[in-house]
Amino acid sequence: MRMFPAPLPRRVLAEFTGTAALVAVIVGSGIRADSLSQDIGVRLLANAAASALGLGLLIALLGPLSGAHFNPVVTFSEWWTHREQDGREVLAYVTAQVAGAVAGALLAEAMFGRAPGSWSTEPRAALHLLLGETVATAGLVLVVRGLRHTGRPRLAPVAVAGYIGAAIWFTSSGSFANPAATVGRSLTDSFTGIAPASVPTYAAAQLLGMLGGMALAGVLYGTDRAGTEPRSSRERRTG
């Protein structure tokens, strides 16, 4: 049985809309913070708070439609683990996420009277930043997988948003943890941007983090692909 009964076009639209809104929140709050304070700590706090709140609300609103992935890393890891989507659906999700991220960044720039489509000039290629991005993405995958394996996916709006808000602070990279959002954020020359030349290495770090998070979740929770029910529940019922 499909986890999400909505037709594919509606789910794809939800992924496009959610990713666009998420990137608009991230970029827009960064632009606003830039204009209000020169203190890097204040700007980071404002951006982290807005990003976490926006993400939590979007997951709660759109999760029942599409699963609220908004992130190719989440889509790939969920597909590999549970195989509830076929290749066509995965491609549609990822395409919608990348297109949504680009649209969200351009929208944020336009809302603040800036010329949309300006490439970022913020390089993010240092090894310690890539390590931070790997850790941030691994943690995100572990949170998502952990909620599902323990039968608590309804906590996702709070848990995933809380993790991202914290990871923006505790990782050196600022916790992009999302290849689609990374592409979108290359289109804003602001506090939250990333130079286009740094996008491939950030995306590679994110994919590496995805694999690490999946491996750790497999060690902690098991590697059962049979369904969404926690293994411990099945063992109690059938043991």
C-alpha positions in Angstrom: 0.0 0.0 0.0 1.3 3.5 -0.9 2.2 5.6 2.1 0.9 8.7 0.3 -2.4 8.2 -1.6 -2.4 11.6 -3.4 -1.8 11.4 -7.2 1.7 11.9 -8.4 1.1 15.3 -9.9 -0.3 16.6 -6.6 2.7 15.2 -4.7 5.2 16.7 -7.2 3.4 20.1 -6.8 3.7 19.7 -3.0 7.4 19.0 -3.3 7.9 22.0 -5.6 5.9 24.3 -3.4 7.5 23.1 -0.2 11.0 23.4 -1.5 10.4 26.8 -3.0 8.9 28.1 0.3 11.7 26.6 2.3 14.4 28.2 0.2 12.5 31.5 0.2 12.4 31.4 4.0 16.2 30.6 4.2 17.3 33.2 1.7 14.7 35.8 2.7 15.6 35.6 6.4 19.2 35.9 5.5 18.7 39.0 3.4 16.6 40.5 6.2 19.2 39.7 8.8 21.9 41.2 6.7 20.0 44.5 6.5 19.2 44.7 10.3 22.5 43.7 11.9 26.2 43.6 11.3 26.7 41.1 14.1 27.3 37.7 12.6 25.9 35.9 15.6 22.6 37.9 15.5 22.3 37.2 11.8 22.9 33.5 12.2 20.4 33.3 15.1 17.7 35.0 13.0 18.3 32.8 10.0 18.4 29.6 12.0 15.2 30.4 13.9 13.3 31.4 10.7 14.6 28.4 8.8 13.6 25.9 11.6 10.2 27.4 12.1 9.5 27.5 8.4 10.6 23.9 7.8 8.5 22.6 10.7 5.4 24.4 9.4 6.0 23.1 5.8 6.5 19.5 7.0 3.3 19.7 9.0 1.3 21.2 6.1 2.6 19.2 3.2 3.8 16.0 4.8 0.4 14.3 4.4 0.5 14.9 0.7 4.0 14.1 -0.4 6.0 13.1 2.7 7.5 16.6 2.8 10.9 15.5 1.5 11.9 18.9 0.0 15.4 17.4 -0.3 16.9 14.9 -2.8 18.9 13.3 0.1 15.7 12.4 1.9 14.1 11.2 -1.3 17.0 9.0 -2.3 17.5 7.6 1.2 13.7 6.8 1.6 13.6 5.2 -1.8 16.7 3.0 -1.2 15.4 1.9 2.2 11.7 1.3 1.6 11.2 1.3 -2.2 7.7 2.8 -2.0 8.4 4.9 -5.0 9.5 3.8 -8.5 12.3 5.5 -10.5 9.8 7.7 -12.3 8.5 9.1 -9.1 11.9 9.7 -7.6 13.0 11.6 -10.7 9.8 13.7 -10.6 10.4 14.5 -6.9 14.0 15.5 -7.4 13.2 17.6 -10.4 10.5 19.4 -8.5 12.8 20.0 -5.6 15.6 21.5 -7.7 13.1 23.7 -9.7 11.4 24.7 -6.4 14.7 25.7 -4.8 15.6 27.9 -7.8 12.2 29.5 -7.8 12.4 30.1 -4.0 15.7 31.8 -4.2 14.6 34.1 -7.1 11.4 34.9 -5.3 13.3 35.9 -2.1 15.6 38.1 -4.1 12.7 39.8 -5.8 10.7 40.3 -2.6 13.6 42.4 -1.2 14.0 44.5 -4.4 17.2 42.8 -5.5 17.9 41.7 -9.1 17.0 38.0 -9.2 19.6 35.6 -10.6 22.8 37.2 -9.2 25.3 34.4 -8.6 26.7 34.1 -5.1 30.3 35.1 -4.5 30.6 33.2 -1.2 33.2 30.3 -1.6 32.5 27.3 0.6 35.1 24.7 -0.5 37.4 24.4 2.5 37.8 20.9 3.8 36.4 21.7 7.3 33.2 23.1 5.7 32.8 19.9 3.7 33.3 17.8 6.8 30.6 19.9 8.5 28.3 19.4 5.6 28.8 15.7 5.7 28.0 15.5 9.4 25.0 17.8 9.0 23.5 15.6 6.3 24.3 12.3 8.1 22.5 13.6 11.1 19.4 14.7 9.1 19.1 11.2 7.5 19.6 9.6 10.9 16.7 11.7 12.4 14.4 10.9 9.5 15.2 7.2 9.5 15.1 7.0 13.3 11.6 8.5 13.5 10.3 6.1 10.9 11.9 3.0 12.4 10.7 3.8 15.9 7.1 4.5 14.7 7.1 8.2 15.5 7.0 9.9 12.1 4.4 12.4 13.5 7.2 14.0 15.4 8.9 15.0 12.1 7.8 18.7 12.1 9.4 19.2 15.5 12.3 16.8 15.3 13.6 17.6 11.8 13.1 21.3 12.2 14.8 21.2 15.6 17.7 19.3 14.2 18.2 21.7 11.3 18.0 24.7 13.6 20.6 23.2 15.9 22.9 22.0 13.0 23.0 25.5 11.5 24.9 26.4 14.7 26.9 23.3 15.5 28.3 22.6 12.0 30.9 24.7 10.3 29.1 24.5 7.0 25.8 26.1 8.2 24.0 22.8 7.5 22.7 23.2 4.0 22.2 19.3 4.0 20.2 19.6 0.8 21.5 19.4 -2.8 18.5 21.2 -4.2 18.6 24.0 -1.7 22.4 24.3 -2.4 21.7 24.9 -6.1 19.0 27.5 -5.2 21.3 29.3 -2.8 23.9 29.7 -5.5 21.5 32.2 -7.0 21.7 34.7 -4.1 24.7 36.9 -3.4 23.8 37.2 0.3 24.5 35.9 3.8 23.1 32.4 2.9 24.6 32.1 -0.6 27.2 29.6 -2.0 29.4 30.3 -5.0 28.4 28.1 -8.0 31.9 26.6 -8.0 31.4 25.2 -4.5 28.1 23.6 -5.3 29.5 20.3 -6.7 31.7 19.7 -3.7 28.9 20.5 -1.2 26.6 18.2 -3.1 29.2 15.4 -2.9 29.6 16.0 0.8 25.9 15.8 1.2 25.6 12.5 -0.7 28.5 11.1 1.4 26.6 12.2 4.5 23.5 10.5 3.3 25.4 7.2 2.9 26.9 7.6 6.4 23.5 8.4 7.9 21.9 5.4 6.3 24.7 3.1 7.4 24.5 4.4 11.0 20.7 4.0 11.0 21.1 0.5 9.7 23.4 -0.4 12.5 21.2 1.2 15.1 17.7 0.2 13.9 18.3 -2.7 11.4 18.1 -2.8 7.6 14.6 -4.2 7.1 13.1 -2.9 3.9 9.8 -4.7 4.3 7.7 -1.7 5.4 7.3 1.2 7.7 6.4 -0.7 10.9 9.3 -0.8 13.5 10.9 -4.2 13.7 10.4 -4.3 17.5 6.6 -4.1 17.0 6.6 -6.9 14.5 8.7 -9.1 16.7 6.4 -8.5 19.7 3.3 -9.3 17.6 4.8 -12.5 15.9 7.1 -13.7 18.6 
